[in-house]
């Protein structure tokens, strides 16, 4: 009987001790750590912008042949013959075959309508064949447009000028953007009476102002008459923006 009494007393003591330990552990867990008690870092965030001006050295031209016929086979045959003449004319200017890429060949039926808008039952087949031409010598662009139209091209989407290698221009624009951001951060720190610390984060975004495409539709009549097509590549602007976060001390 006495041994049973001592057993119950021991069990009660163990329970009390375990409960007390759990309470201490919970109290320790809920106490904020030293890191949580530290004040937040003081920083300044600035935007910097850099630009690079480039002169285009390459051009991309969409040239196409559009034909229509009530007979599908005849529409395709006429288009194929006309498109081949255009490609031959392009190659005749020294354009390499690897720089001439077919981007579209399509044929589809089109219902015909009378003046009152009612279907006549007649079908016209429309065939389009387009090539994407890379011109690496800009002095040839005007001659290319003229030769293509003379050979039978009747659908020219326009000209997009570009720079083949923008690596150095982008590098220069990035450096200018970082310098711009640094200058702004130093100005802000000086005005606030603090010192600029180390860089914490940098984020970059790149953009540009594409050169407008030259619309051939207005120039087509002149090309048909054998006149030279005037083409001016202009200039391109590449922009780089950076967001830099500095520590302040």
Secondary structure, DSSP 8 states (H G I E B T S, - for coil): -HHHHHHHHHHHHHHHHHHHHHHHHHHHHHS--HHHHS----EEEEEEEEEEEEE--EEEEEEEEEEEESSHHHHHHHHHHHHHHHHHHHHHTT--GGGEEEEEEEEEEEEEE-TTS-EEEEEEEEEEEEEEEEES-GGGHHHHHHHHHHHT--EEEEEEEE-S--HHHHHHHHHHHHHHHHHHHHHHHHHHT--EEEEEEEEEEEEEE----B--TTTHHHHHTT--------EEEEEEEEEEEEEE-
